[in-house]
Amino acid sequence: MTALPLIFTAGWASGVNAYAVVLLLGLFGVTGISDDVPPALQRTDVLIAAAVLFLIEAVADKIPYLDSFWDAMHTVVRPASGAVVAALLADQDGSLPQLAAGAVGGTTALASHLVKAGTRMAINTSPEPASNIVMSLAEDGAVAGIVTLAIFHPVLASVCAATLLISGLLLVYFLASRIRRYILRRRLRRQRKLERVS
């Protein structure tokens, strides 16, 4: 069976939390739950690095404004991770060229990353921290649930990931005015800081 559903799902999940994807897939491979996980993701150093970075992200992702800064820093990291994981999965399966798999994984990761970053900008227009914490926990839960589902039922998981991606893109479209307000507020804040310095 082609690895495309797993590649698409891993790409979507990488755009939300790349470190969780690497950690979960690696653990599924190391424990023998799945034979579809490439050996590169099962290495001890990779698992330790993914676990440490996941813990850092788990904290940063729940703090208002820091989460958007973290997302901005990961605009390259998440799509790149999605592409690498996809290429590794394709090589393991042998049914899909690695370059095509990398393109699918990277593009899907970029789209889901933009959804995540956009919704966080919209949430940050409200100063209270509870919504950030709830959203972060929901995202982590969705990534864990869908990656786990993808190991056992990849087609169903890819349908769920596609539904979440399309819903997220529509949500960002409807939240565009709040996102613009967030960006404007950040610009004004920077201008005030520069005026104080000068």
C-alpha positions as CSV (number, residue, x, y, z in Angstrom):
1,M,0.0,0.0,0.0
2,T,1.2,3.5,-0.8
3,A,2.6,5.6,2.0
4,L,0.8,8.7,0.6
5,P,-1.9,8.9,3.3
6,L,0.7,8.6,6.0
7,I,2.9,11.2,4.3
8,F,0.0,13.7,4.0
9,T,-1.0,13.2,7.6
10,A,2.6,13.5,8.9
11,G,2.9,16.7,6.8
12,W,-0.2,18.2,8.3
13,A,0.9,17.3,11.8
14,S,4.4,18.6,11.2
15,G,3.0,22.1,10.4
16,V,1.3,22.1,13.8
17,N,4.0,20.5,15.9
18,A,7.0,19.0,14.0
19,Y,8.8,17.8,17.2
20,A,5.8,15.8,18.4
21,V,5.5,14.1,15.0
22,V,9.2,13.0,15.0
23,L,8.9,11.9,18.6
24,L,5.7,10.0,18.2
25,L,6.7,8.2,15.0
26,G,10.1,7.4,16.5
27,L,8.5,5.9,19.6
28,F,6.1,3.9,17.4
29,G,9.0,2.5,15.5
30,V,11.3,1.8,18.6
31,T,8.5,0.0,20.5
32,G,7.7,-2.2,17.4
33,I,4.2,-0.9,17.1
34,S,4.8,0.1,13.5
35,D,7.2,-1.3,10.9
36,D,6.5,1.8,8.6
37,V,8.7,4.1,10.6
38,P,12.2,4.7,9.1
39,P,15.2,3.8,11.2
40,A,16.5,7.4,11.1
41,L,13.5,8.5,13.2
42,Q,14.1,5.7,15.7
43,R,17.6,6.8,16.6
44,T,18.2,7.6,20.3
45,D,19.7,11.0,19.6
46,V,16.8,12.0,17.3
47,L,14.3,10.9,20.0
48,I,16.1,12.8,22.8
49,A,16.4,16.0,20.6
50,A,12.7,15.8,19.6
51,A,11.6,15.3,23.2
52,V,13.6,18.3,24.5
53,L,12.4,20.5,21.7
54,F,8.8,19.3,22.2
55,L,9.0,20.3,25.9
56,I,10.3,23.7,25.0
57,E,7.5,24.2,22.4
58,A,4.9,22.9,24.9
59,V,5.8,25.9,27.2
60,A,6.4,28.6,24.5
61,D,3.2,27.7,22.7
62,K,1.0,28.5,25.7
63,I,2.3,32.0,26.3
64,P,0.5,34.9,24.5
65,Y,2.7,36.7,21.9
66,L,5.6,34.3,22.6
67,D,3.6,31.7,20.7
68,S,3.5,33.9,17.6
69,F,7.2,34.7,17.9
70,W,7.8,30.9,18.1
71,D,5.6,30.3,15.1
72,A,7.5,33.0,13.1
73,M,10.8,31.2,14.0
74,H,9.3,27.9,12.8
75,T,8.1,29.1,9.4
76,V,11.0,27.3,7.8
77,V,11.5,24.5,10.4
78,R,8.0,23.0,10.3
79,P,7.7,22.7,6.4
80,A,11.3,21.4,6.2
81,S,10.6,18.8,8.9
82,G,7.4,17.8,7.1
83,A,9.4,17.4,3.9
84,V,12.2,15.3,5.5
85,V,9.8,13.0,7.4
86,A,7.7,12.5,4.2
87,A,10.9,11.7,2.2
88,L,12.0,9.2,4.8
89,L,8.5,7.6,4.9
90,A,8.5,7.3,1.1
91,D,12.0,5.7,1.0
92,Q,10.8,3.2,3.6
93,D,7.8,2.3,1.5
94,G,9.4,2.4,-1.9
95,S,6.1,3.2,-3.7
96,L,6.5,7.0,-4.1
97,P,9.6,9.0,-5.3
98,Q,11.2,10.8,-2.4
99,L,11.2,14.1,-4.1
100,A,7.4,14.0,-4.7
101,A,6.8,12.8,-1.1
102,G,9.0,15.6,0.2
103,A,7.0,18.1,-1.8
104,V,3.7,16.8,-0.5
105,G,4.9,16.7,3.1
106,G,6.5,20.1,2.9
107,T,3.6,21.8,1.2
108,T,1.0,20.3,3.6
109,A,3.2,21.3,6.6
110,L,3.5,24.9,5.3
111,A,-0.3,25.2,4.8
112,S,-1.1,23.8,8.3
113,H,1.7,26.0,9.8
114,L,0.1,29.1,8.3
115,V,-3.3,28.0,9.7
116,K,-1.7,27.6,13.2
117,A,0.2,30.9,13.0
118,G,-2.8,32.8,11.7
119,T,-5.2,31.5,14.3
120,R,-2.7,32.3,17.1
121,M,-2.4,35.9,15.8
122,A,-6.2,36.2,16.0
123,I,-6.2,34.7,19.5
124,N,-3.5,37.2,20.6
125,T,-5.8,40.1,19.9
126,S,-7.5,39.1,23.1
127,P,-5.1,39.7,26.1
128,E,-6.2,36.8,28.4
129,P,-3.9,33.7,28.4
130,A,-6.5,31.0,28.8
131,S,-7.4,30.8,25.1
132,N,-3.7,30.2,24.2
133,I,-3.4,27.4,26.7
134,V,-6.7,25.8,25.5
135,M,-5.7,26.1,21.8
136,S,-2.2,24.7,22.4
137,L,-3.6,21.7,24.3
138,A,-6.1,21.1,21.5
139,E,-3.4,21.3,18.8
140,D,-1.2,18.9,20.7
141,G,-4.1,16.5,21.3
142,A,-5.0,16.6,17.6
143,V,-1.5,15.9,16.5
144,A,-1.1,13.0,18.9
145,G,-4.5,11.6,18.0
146,I,-4.1,11.9,14.2
147,V,-0.5,10.6,14.1
148,T,-1.6,7.6,16.2
149,L,-4.6,7.0,13.9
150,A,-2.3,7.2,10.9
151,I,-0.2,4.3,12.1
152,F,-3.2,2.0,12.3
153,H,-5.6,3.6,9.7
154,P,-3.7,5.9,7.4
155,V,-6.5,6.7,4.9
156,L,-8.9,7.6,7.7
157,A,-6.2,9.8,9.3
158,S,-5.5,11.5,6.0
159,V,-9.2,12.3,5.6
160,C,-9.3,13.8,9.1
161,A,-6.1,15.8,8.5
162,A,-7.5,17.1,5.2
163,T,-10.8,18.1,6.9
164,L,-8.9,20.0,9.6
165,L,-6.6,21.7,7.1
166,I,-9.6,22.9,4.9
167,S,-11.5,24.0,8.1
168,G,-8.4,25.8,9.3
169,L,-7.9,27.6,6.1
170,L,-11.5,28.8,6.1
171,L,-11.2,29.9,9.7
172,V,-8.1,32.0,8.9
173,Y,-9.9,33.6,6.0
174,F,-12.8,34.6,8.3
175,L,-10.3,35.8,11.0
176,A,-8.3,37.9,8.6
177,S,-9.5,41.2,10.1
178,R,-8.3,40.1,13.6
179,I,-5.0,38.9,12.2
180,R,-4.5,42.3,10.5
181,R,-5.3,44.0,13.9
182,Y,-2.7,41.8,15.6
183,I,0.0,42.8,13.0
184,L,-1.0,46.5,13.2
185,R,-0.7,46.3,17.0
186,R,2.7,44.8,16.8
187,R,3.9,47.5,14.4
188,L,2.6,50.2,16.7
189,R,4.3,48.7,19.7
190,R,7.6,48.5,17.8
191,Q,7.3,52.2,16.7
192,R,6.6,53.3,20.3
193,K,9.7,51.4,21.5
194,L,11.8,53.1,18.8
195,E,10.5,56.5,19.7
196,R,11.3,55.9,23.4
197,V,14.9,54.9,22.5
198,S,15.4,57.9,20.3
